Amino acid sequence: MTAALLQIEALTLRYGGLTAIDSLDLTLEAGSLDALIGPNGAGKTSFFNLVTGLNKQQAGTIRLDGARIDSLSPDRRARRGLARTFQNLRLFTQMTALENVLTGMHLHVAESLFEILTRLGQFRSQERAALREAKELLSFVGLAAAAHRPAGALSYGDQRRLEIARALASTPKLLLLDEPAAGMNPAETAALKDLLLQIKGRGVSMLLVEHDMSLVMQLCDKITVLNFGRKIAEGAPAAVRADSAVIEAYLGVKGAGELRGAGT
């Protein structure tokens, strides 16, 4: 039986009188590429913020690889093997693509970022290894030719891939991806699909928040559906797609009834 890498139990987040995450249970198995979906305002990004430590839950537990992490700071969670990308890109736009990836290595490179970037470090062998790894990651995501270009000069799709490369630079066990296909054209989305499958092939587990349902249905092993902070469905893509509660959450009761009628 595959071990649970991420285990969430009764997780709850409230903002004043609003419950953003309502007693949520979720498990992600090691080696999986799963999705967390739901209408706008369902609580998906709030969930990511809880897992990564940007917000603190009022109740519940978060375990990564069997150990509780919900009392840890974001940087200590990252050291345990957790990385994420953001819905809104957070790149250093004036720095090169290579330098952006190097910033993702601060968790496992003993030298300071300043020493690496200015070539003043005493341990040149470690510096060379970091540069080799950063270049390999850029090649892996298809950005080898852009290594020395400013991140801000890259196309939107390339910036998305660069953010993924930077997240991978921290050598995560679990990568949380917040709408990685947002704003991409069909060709860029197809390339993203191939990249995520390659990342999975490297043994990195992933949890994906995404509105592109075609991408989700093609890629994911398991889908969890949120609505107003509560889990309303969970399972394989085909089962979730046919679930009446999921259809109503996305289309409303009237739209769901019309969709069912169209299928008869």
N, C-alpha and C positions, 0 to 999 in steps of 0.2 A: 504493500500500500504506500502511495506517495505521501511524504510528510508535508504538513502544513507549514508554509513559510510565513504567511501573514495570517494571524488569527485575531479577529475583532469580536468582542462580546459586549452586548448591551450598551454600545457606545451612544452617548447622548451629548448634544451641544445645544445650549439655549442662548439667545440674545434677548435679554429682557423677557418679555412675554412670548417671544417667538421661538419655537423649537425647530432648529435647523436640521438636526440629526436626532432621530427618535428611536432609542433603544435598538440600535442596529447590530446585527450579527453578520459577519462575513468571513469567509475563509478562502485563501488563495494557496493552492498547492505549489510546491517547488517545481519550477520548469514550465509553469502555465503562462499563457497570455490571455488574461481575462479582461472583461469590460465592465464598467459601471456607467449606466446610462439613465436617462430620465429627462423630463421636460425642463425648460429653463426654470431655475429656482427650486429644483428638486433637492439640492444639498450636496451635489457632487464635489464642487470645489471646496466646500466646507469640510467634507470628509477628508479630502487630500490635506487640507490645512491641519486637521486633527492628527492624522497619521504622521505628518512630518514635523509636528510640534509648533506650528505657527499659531495654533489656537489650543486651548486647554479644555478638555471635556469636563462636564459636570458629573458624569457617571460612565462606567464601563472600563474595559481594559483593551490594550493594544499589545500584541506579542509579535515579535519578529524572530523567526527561527527558534521559537520556544521560550524566548526571554522577554519579560515585560519591558517596554520602552516608553510607556506613556508618562513617566516622570522625568525623562531625559530631555535635555535641550536639543534644538534642531541639529546642531553640529555633532552632538554625541550620537544622535540617531543616524546621521550620515556615516559616522565612523562604524556603526554596526552594519552598514550595507544598504542604506536607503538613499535613493536619489530621485529627483523629480524634474520635470519641465513645467513651464507655466503657460496658462492660456494666453497671456500677453508676454511677448518675448522679453527676456531680461539679459540681453547680451551687452558686452562692452563695445559699443559701436565704433569707437575710435581706435580700438586695438585690432590687431590682425586676427584672422581665424585661428592661426596657430597659437597666438597668445591667449585667446579665449579658452581654447582647450587646455592649455597649461594651467589656467586658473582652477580648473576642475580637479587638478592633481594635488591640491594643497593638503589633502587628508593623508596621503601616503608618500609625500616627498619631504624629506627632512629639511632641506634647504628652504629658505624663504622664497616667495614668489619674486621679490625684488632681485635676489641673487640669480635666480634662473633667467629672468628676462634681461638682466644687464650683464650676464656672464661673469659675475664677480665671485661666485661661490667657490669654496675650497675643494669641493668634491665634484670634480668635473665628470667623473664617470657617472655619477647619479644625474647630473645635468644632461649628459648625452643620452642616457637611458630615457629620461623624461621627454626629451625632444623626439627621440625615435618613436616612443609610444604615442605622442601627440600626432605626429605625422601619420602613423599607422591608422589612428582613429579617423583622421581626416580622409585618408584614402578609403577606409571602410565605409564612410557615409557618402562617398563620391565627391569630396571637396579637396582632393590633393592639389589640384591646380590653383585653388584659391587660398592656399596656406598663408600667403603674405599680403593678401588683400584685406583692407579694413572690413570688419564685420558689417558695418553700416552700408557698405557699397554692394553687398551681396543681394541677390534676389530674395524675395520673401520665402520661397521654398527652400533655398539654400540656407537662410538664417534658421529655419526650423530644424534642418538637419544638423547645423552647427550646434544648436542648443542640445540636441540629442548626443552629439559627440562629446560635448563638455560634460554632460551628465554621466556618460559612460567612463569618462576619465577618472571618476572616483571609484571605479571597479565595484559597482553596486551588486548586491544580491537581488534587489527588487527595484525596478524602475517604474515610477508613477508618471504617466504621460497625460497632461491636461490639454485635450483638444489639439493633438499634433497636426491634424489635417485641416484645421481651420484656415480658410483663405487660400487653400491650394487649388490649383486647376486639376483636371482629371489626370494629366500625365504626371504631375507632381504627387498626386495621391497614390497612383499606381506604384511609383518609385518608393514612396513611404511604406506601402504594404510590403514590398520586397525587403526593404531595410529592416522592418520590424520582425519579419520571419528570420532574417539572418541574425538579428540580435538574440532571438529566442534560441536559434541554433548554437549560439555561444554559451548557452546555459543561464542567461539572465532572465529572471521572471519579470513579468510586466502586468500592470493594471492600467487600463486605458479608459479615460473619459473622452467620449467622442460623440458628435452629433451626426456624423456620416454613417448611417445605418448599414449601407452596403459594405463599407470597410469593416465595420464591427462584425457583421454576420459572416463575412468571408474569413476573418482572421481569428476570432476568439474561441477559446475552449469553453468558457462559461461566461454568462452575462448575468449581472445583478441589476435590477431596475429599482430606482428610487422615485418616490413621488411625495412631495412635502416632507422629506426627511425620513420617510418610512420605506422599508423594503416591501415591494408589492409582488415581485416575481424574481425567480432565480433558476438558472438551468442552462441547458444547451441552447444554441442560437435558434434552432427550429422551434423548440418548445416555447421560448420566450416570445418569438415573433407572432405566434398564434394565441398567446395568452390574452384573454378578454380584458383583464385589468390593465395590462400594458397598452392595449389598443385604446381603451378609454382614457388613460392618462395622457396619451399623446394627441388624441383626436377629440376628446370629449364624448359624452354619452351619445349625443346625436350622431356625431361622425362615426363612432364605433358601430352604431346600429346600421348606418348606411353601408359601412364596409362589410358587415356580416350579410346584409341583404344582397350586396353585389356578388357575394360568393356563393349564393344559393341558386 
